Amino acid sequence: MNTPGYVAAVVAKAEAGGIHGAELAALRRRLRQLGEQDAGLLPSAALEPLADLPCVDELPQPSPGQARDVLDRLVIVKLNGGLGTSMGLSGPKSLLEIKPGVSFLDVLARQVLALRERHRVRLPLVLMNSALTRDACLAALRRYGDLSVPGVPPDFLQGREPKIRAADFQPVRWPADPELEWCPPGHGDIYPALAESGTLDALLGAGLRYAFVSNSDNLGALADVRIAAWLAAEQVPFALEAVRGTPADRKGGHLACYQDRLVLRETAQVPDGDASFTDFERWRWYNTNNIWVDLRALQNLRAADPAAPDLPLIVNRKTVDPLDPESTPVIQLESAMGAAIGSIPGARAVCVPRSRFAPVKSTDDLLLVRSDAYQLTRDGQMRAAFDGQEPVVTLDEDYYRLLPDFERRFPAGPPSLRGCRQFVVDGDVTFGADVVAVGEARVTGPRHVPDGEVLGH
């Protein structure tokens, strides 16, 4: 097979930038995939819907001894490389306050410490950081002096790769800010990053066998001992948590069957004109980005192939300066960690409740978790305080998408939403203290909502 000419140029830049070993092997694979016809696309016509999945509530409850045994061999890994730029943040998203004086990282630390105390286990917490999140986040966790575990590194760094010009697939140059010539390769990078950083060997050397991996902004992703025990008892090398689809599932990814195996299809893998991606009744099962990995099985895979697991390509089209739509069009070669379900023999999926999939991706989500619709317990669990379905929040993007604008319009904090089904804000509206939204509440600006007003009907 002939190697496309652009591969040498991209690999040369990567090597000059310090990329080698497992990270370089994974990049070479993505570059090879880029040269294939219909690179990174999974059309609906090639897929079949997935039948029923086993549900976590059907899994056996382990005995206290079994729970302690498996949890003492488990490590919690949180994807923590994001800056929350979509919300206008310039620092680590996980340090964003979600309740007064409490950040995402504070909640994660509470969750881990509570599970340790309950089951009398080690249960280390390890972050996959970026260079921009590492120092601040590790400093924040040092407040929890009993969080570190001897022999286990507190974090490892995600990889990076050159951005590629969309016009000719050559490495892009951007002298105005050379750092913008680089990008992360998606969260599928966790596998080469674990290996190349030495973290995989360190975890196995410390007697840890399993990893539960999830996003740091998903506060519902607590380690479930039933899944951990099932993984160990059934010798499952990889498991992905999925939820039943709803009309809200318009992004992310869904599971399907492709050539008699499970695959995960992400939004970026849908061809233009293929409108079926949001047909949640057809595809049914949607990815939570909560995964479970047998670390020994991963090590064995990588011994046979340094680029393993073999993940499908995701072609992400952007501009070299994400804040300048007129800057050079580029493509970023990415992969999704959940896509390993299609390449690891014996991989499984398990159905979990929606409560395990509660990421904060927008100021809509942030307003909801900051409100009284959710209560934060001492052990770090976000418990619903509303009756029935979760309130739906829709804020006008022109005025609320960026965090500084959002904060300025809720100077006294969020309104009460626990008795609300739908909260919609159109236009420029500021809110006073002790505002209450009930039922269906819609506010249109420009307007100031005074202290104590009750909105809705």
Secondary structure, 3 states (H helix, E strand, C coil): CCCCHHHHHHHHHHHHCCCCHHHHHHHHHHHHHHCCCCCCCCCHHHCECCCCCCEHHHCCCCCHHHHHHHHCCEEEEEEECCCCHHHCCCCCHHHCEEECCEEHHHHHHHHHHHHHHHHCCCCCEEEEECCCCHHHHHHHHCCCCCCCCCCCCCEEECCCEECEECCCCCECCCCCCHHHHEECCCHHHHHHHHHHCCHHHHHHHCCCCEEEEEECCECCCCCCHHHHHHHHHHCCCEEEEEEECCCCCCCCEEEEEECCEEEEEEHHHCCCCCHHHHCHHHHCEEEEEEEEEEHHHHHHHHHHCCCCCCCCCEEEEEECCCCCCCCCEEEEEECCHHHHHHCCCCCEEEECCHHHCCECCCHHHHHHHHCCCEEECCCCCEEECCCCCCCEEEECHHHHCCHHHHHHHCCCCCCEEEEEEEEEEECCEEECCCCEEEEEEEEECCEEECCCCEEEC
